[in-house]
Amino acid sequence: EHTVYCMSKAALRMATAASPSYFTQDMAACLGNIDGPGTVADRLAVCDETLARIDPSWACYQCLSNEKTEALLDAKRLDDALANHHSALQALREAGEDVSEGMNEVECRILLERGDAAGALQRIEALEAKIEGREWRNIQLPRTLRKARALALLGRDDEAWDLLPPLGEVAPAEQQKWLRAALPVLQRVPERNTWALGAALQRTLDNFANLGAHRRAVDVALDLITLALARDAIWSARRLLAQGRAAAAQLRQDCGASALLDAAERDITARAGQQSLPAPADQLLAWLREQGDSGQPRNPEHEVEWLLAALDQRHDDAELLDLAASALQAIGAHDEAIAR
């Protein structure tokens, strides 16, 4: 990130002159990961500069065309993104070049961003019909995630969910696509929106935040706040909001992130007053044991709020503290558990 932001224009020209296509592709992707909407102008400029010096026979022509289309999509210039994609496809056809799977994936994203889930699904199924033999997972997985998202947007929840691989089997870079596909299903089928899934998705957010993918971190935090509130997990929602704010402070341009986080905070505040201890603080541990003994499922995401509230009244209760730290660890709040 430091290299991308601090590289001078002169150094950039020297580097792209030496290896234009590979360097530009990596730089555009890096900028997109850091702040997609906030770096659109830089991504378009560097792609246009390099595309002007190569032709469709170059191995990276399609990748660079995709990077430009992705930048236009991040800018919500959907018609321009579609036009750029069609222009690149026409150039490839005229040059007699085969169209890559990456080009097909971007086309499906364009359709989804334009609200044409049915068209995206039709296109994906047409691509699947042409598959012969076994595919590489890095080619198959993105298409599967787009298909699941199209099915979810069409309200075909069971089909979408069955198509999604377990989150743990999805590479970190693809987990935001998994979340975007799963989100409509999780909102409509609350029994799938579990605290355990929330903890797994917390690792997705932590990964983006730790790597400096600030816009991705903001977007994932907002989606996870929605899911946390649906689970009545107010403490988790507050923690997610803090992570989203920290990531938003690092963006090149805000592009509406703060307004969305403000709206999420209002939702959290409106729900926060509804929380109360299920038993007096000095009886909470006994009450929780009774719940476990009676066969009631334990939920650390709910319990952590009760335990921390009880600790506010009983600062020196070591058993209460130990259980609170365990609950924090269970939901992925490791730093908070260690601090306690």
C-alpha positions in Angstrom: 0.0 0.0 0.0 2.8 2.4 0.9 4.6 1.7 -2.4 1.4 2.3 -4.4 0.6 5.6 -2.8 4.2 7.0 -2.7 5.4 6.0 -6.1 6.1 9.1 -8.2 4.7 9.6 -11.6 8.2 9.4 -13.0 8.9 6.1 -11.3 5.6 4.8 -12.5 6.4 5.6 -16.1 9.8 3.9 -15.8 8.3 0.8 -14.3 5.5 0.5 -16.8 7.9 1.1 -19.7 10.0 -1.8 -18.5 7.1 -4.2 -18.0 3.8 -2.4 -18.8 1.1 -5.0 -18.7 2.1 -7.1 -15.7 3.0 -4.1 -13.6 -0.2 -2.2 -14.5 -2.5 -5.2 -13.9 -1.0 -5.7 -10.4 -1.1 -2.0 -9.5 -4.7 -1.7 -10.6 -5.7 -4.7 -8.6 -3.9 -3.5 -5.6 -5.6 -0.1 -5.8 -8.9 -1.8 -6.2 -8.3 -3.9 -3.1 -7.3 -0.9 -1.0 -10.2 1.3 -2.0 -12.2 0.4 -5.1 -14.4 3.4 -5.5 -11.8 5.8 -4.0 -9.1 4.9 -6.6 -11.2 4.7 -9.7 -9.5 7.6 -11.4 -6.0 6.2 -10.8 -7.1 2.7 -12.0 -8.6 4.0 -15.2 -5.6 6.2 -15.9 -3.0 3.5 -15.5 -5.1 1.0 -17.5 -5.7 3.4 -20.3 -2.0 4.3 -20.5 -1.0 0.7 -20.8 -3.9 -0.5 -23.1 -2.9 2.2 -25.5 0.5 0.5 -25.9 -0.5 -3.1 -26.3 -3.0 -5.1 -28.5 -5.3 -8.1 -28.0 -2.5 -10.5 -28.7 -0.8 -9.7 -25.4 -1.5 -12.1 -22.6 -2.6 -9.4 -20.2 -4.9 -7.5 -22.6 -7.9 -9.3 -21.3 -6.8 -8.9 -17.6 -6.3 -5.2 -18.1 -9.6 -4.8 -19.9 -11.2 -6.5 -16.9 -9.5 -4.2 -14.5 -10.8 -1.2 -16.3 -14.3 -2.7 -16.3 -14.1 -3.4 -12.6 -13.0 0.2 -12.0 -16.0 1.5 -13.9 -18.3 -0.9 -11.9 -16.9 0.5 -8.7 -17.7 4.0 -9.9 -21.3 2.8 -10.6 -20.8 3.7 -14.3 -22.6 0.6 -15.3 -23.3 1.5 -18.9 -19.7 2.5 -19.4 -18.6 -0.8 -17.9 -20.7 -2.7 -20.3 -19.5 -0.7 -23.3 -15.9 -1.2 -22.3 -16.5 -4.9 -22.0 -18.2 -5.2 -25.3 -15.4 -3.1 -26.9 -12.7 -5.5 -25.5 -14.7 -8.5 -26.7 -15.0 -7.1 -30.2 -11.2 -6.4 -30.3 -10.5 -10.0 -29.3 -12.8 -11.4 -31.9 -11.2 -9.3 -34.7 -7.8 -10.4 -33.6 -8.9 -14.1 -33.5 -8.2 -14.5 -29.8 -10.0 -16.8 -27.4 -12.1 -15.2 -24.6 -10.8 -16.1 -21.2 -12.9 -17.2 -18.2 -12.0 -13.9 -16.5 -13.8 -12.0 -19.2 -16.9 -14.2 -18.7 -16.8 -13.7 -15.0 -16.7 -9.9 -15.4 -19.6 -10.1 -17.8 -21.7 -11.9 -15.1 -20.7 -9.3 -12.5 -21.9 -6.5 -14.9 -25.3 -8.3 -15.3 -25.6 -8.7 -11.5 -24.7 -5.1 -10.8 -27.3 -3.9 -13.4 -29.9 -5.9 -11.5 -30.3 -8.6 -14.1 -30.0 -11.7 -12.0 -32.0 -13.7 -14.5 -29.7 -12.7 -17.3 -26.6 -13.5 -15.2 -28.0 -16.9 -14.3 -28.8 -17.6 -18.0 -25.3 -16.6 -19.0 -23.7 -18.7 -16.3 -25.7 -21.8 -17.2 -24.7 -21.3 -20.9 -21.1 -21.3 -19.8 -21.6 -24.4 -17.7 -23.1 -26.2 -20.7 -19.8 -25.8 -22.6 -17.6 -27.3 -19.9 -15.8 -30.4 -20.9 -13.8 -32.4 -18.3 -12.6 -31.1 -15.0 -12.0 -27.4 -14.2 -9.4 -25.7 -12.1 -11.0 -24.5 -8.8 -9.8 -20.9 -9.3 -11.9 -20.9 -12.5 -14.9 -22.8 -11.2 -15.3 -21.1 -7.8 -15.9 -17.5 -8.9 -18.6 -18.6 -11.4 -20.2 -20.8 -8.7 -20.4 -17.9 -6.3 -21.9 -15.6 -9.0 -24.5 -18.3 -9.7 -25.4 -18.6 -6.1 -25.8 -14.9 -5.8 -28.0 -14.8 -8.9 -30.2 -17.6 -7.4 -30.4 -15.8 -4.1 -31.4 -12.5 -5.8 -34.1 -14.4 -7.6 -35.4 -15.8 -4.3 -34.3 -19.3 -4.9 -32.9 -19.6 -1.4 -32.5 -23.4 -1.1 -30.8 -23.7 -4.5 -28.4 -20.8 -3.7 -27.5 -22.2 -0.2 -26.9 -25.7 -1.5 -24.6 -24.4 -4.2 -22.4 -22.4 -1.8 -19.3 -24.3 -0.6 -18.6 -24.1 3.1 -17.0 -20.8 4.0 -13.9 -22.5 5.3 -13.2 -24.0 1.9 -13.3 -20.6 0.2 -10.0 -18.7 -0.2 -10.0 -15.5 1.8 -9.9 -13.3 -1.3 -13.2 -14.9 -2.5 -15.0 -14.8 0.8 -16.7 -11.4 0.2 -18.3 -12.9 -2.9 -19.5 -15.8 -0.7 -21.0 -13.3 1.7 -22.7 -11.3 -1.0 -24.3 -14.5 -2.3 -25.3 -15.7 1.1 -26.6 -12.4 2.5 -30.1 -12.5 1.0 -30.6 -16.1 2.1 -29.3 -15.4 5.6 -31.8 -12.4 5.9 -34.7 -14.5 4.8 -33.8 -17.8 6.5 -32.8 -16.7 10.1 -32.0 -20.2 11.3 -28.9 -20.1 9.0 -27.7 -16.8 10.5 -26.0 -18.4 13.5 -23.4 -17.1 15.9 -20.9 -19.7 14.6 -21.2 -18.3 11.1 -20.9 -14.8 12.5 -17.6 -15.9 14.1 -16.3 -17.4 10.8 -17.2 -14.2 8.9 -15.5 -12.2 11.6 -12.3 -13.8 10.5 -13.0 -12.6 6.9 -13.3 -9.1 8.1 -10.2 -9.3 10.3 -8.2 -10.6 7.3 -9.3 -7.7 5.1 -8.6 -5.2 7.9 -5.2 -6.6 8.6 -4.1 -6.6 5.0 -5.2 -3.0 4.4 -8.1 -3.8 2.1 -10.0 -0.9 3.7 -13.0 -0.6 1.4 -13.6 -4.4 1.5 -13.4 -4.2 5.3 -16.0 -1.4 5.4 -18.4 -3.3 3.1 -18.0 -6.6 5.0 -18.5 -4.8 8.4 -21.8 -3.2 7.1 -23.1 -6.6 6.0 -22.1 -8.3 9.2 -23.8 -5.6 11.3 -27.0 -6.3 9.4 -26.7 -10.0 10.3 -25.6 -9.3 13.9 -28.7 -7.2 14.5 -30.9 -9.9 13.0 -29.4 -12.2 15.6 -30.0 -9.6 18.4 -26.2 -9.6 18.9 -25.8 -5.9 19.9 -22.3 -6.2 21.4 -21.1 -7.8 18.2 -22.8 -5.1 16.1 -21.0 -2.4 18.1 -17.7 -4.1 17.7 -18.2 -4.5 13.9 -19.2 -0.8 13.7 -15.9 0.2 15.4 -14.0 -1.9 12.9 -15.9 -0.4 10.0 -15.1 3.1 11.3 -11.4 2.3 11.6 -11.3 1.0 8.0 -13.3 4.0 6.7 -10.7 6.4 8.2 -8.1 4.9 5.9 -10.0 5.3 2.7 -8.7 7.5 -0.1 -12.2 8.9 -0.6 -15.2 8.3 1.6 -17.7 7.7 -1.3 -20.6 7.3 1.1 -19.0 5.0 3.6 -19.4 7.2 6.6 -23.1 7.8 5.8 -23.7 4.1 5.7 -21.9 3.5 9.0 -23.9 6.4 10.6 -27.1 4.7 9.5 -25.8 1.4 11.0 -25.0 3.1 14.2 -28.5 4.5 14.4 -29.9 1.0 13.9 -27.7 -0.3 16.7 -28.6 2.5 19.1 -32.3 1.9 18.5 -31.9 -1.8 19.4 -29.5 -1.4 22.3 -32.1 -0.3 24.8 -33.9 -3.6 24.5 -31.2 -5.6 26.1 -31.3 -6.7 29.8 -29.9 -9.4 32.1 -31.9 -12.6 32.3 -31.0 -12.8 36.0 -29.4 -10.7 38.7 -25.6 -10.3 38.2 -24.8 -12.4 41.2 -27.0 -15.2 39.9 -26.2 -15.1 36.3 -23.7 -18.0 36.3 -26.1 -20.3 38.1 -28.9 -19.3 35.6 -26.6 -20.1 32.6 -25.7 -23.5 34.2 -29.4 -24.2 34.5 -30.0 -23.5 30.9 -27.2 -25.9 29.9 -28.5 -28.6 32.2 -32.0 -28.3 30.8 -30.7 -28.9 27.3 -31.2 -25.3 26.1 -28.6 -24.4 23.4 -25.9 -22.0 24.6 -25.2 -18.9 22.6 -21.9 -17.1 23.4 -22.9 -14.1 21.3 -25.9 -13.4 23.6 -24.1 -14.5 26.7 -21.2 -12.2 26.2 -23.4 -9.2 26.6 -24.9 -10.5 29.8 -21.5 -11.5 31.1 -19.9 -8.2 30.4 -22.9 -6.3 31.9 -22.6 -8.5 35.0 -18.9 -7.8 35.2 -19.6 -4.1 35.3 -21.4 -4.8 38.6 -19.0 -7.6 39.9 -15.5 -6.5 38.8 -13.6 -9.1 41.0 -15.7 -12.2 40.1 -13.0 -14.4 38.6 -15.4 -17.1 37.5 -17.6 -14.6 35.7 -14.5 -13.1 34.1 -13.3 -16.5 32.9 -16.6 -17.3 31.3 -16.8 -13.9 29.7 -13.3 -14.3 28.1 -14.3 -17.7 26.8 -17.4 -16.3 25.2 -15.4 -13.5 23.6 -13.0 -16.0 22.2 -15.8 -18.2 20.8 -17.2 -15.3 18.7 -13.8 -14.2 17.4 -13.1 -11.3 19.7 -9.7 -12.5 20.7 -8.1 -9.1 21.5 -11.0 -8.2 23.8 -10.7 -11.6 25.5 -7.0 -11.1 26.1 -7.6 -7.5 27.4 -10.1 -8.8 29.9 
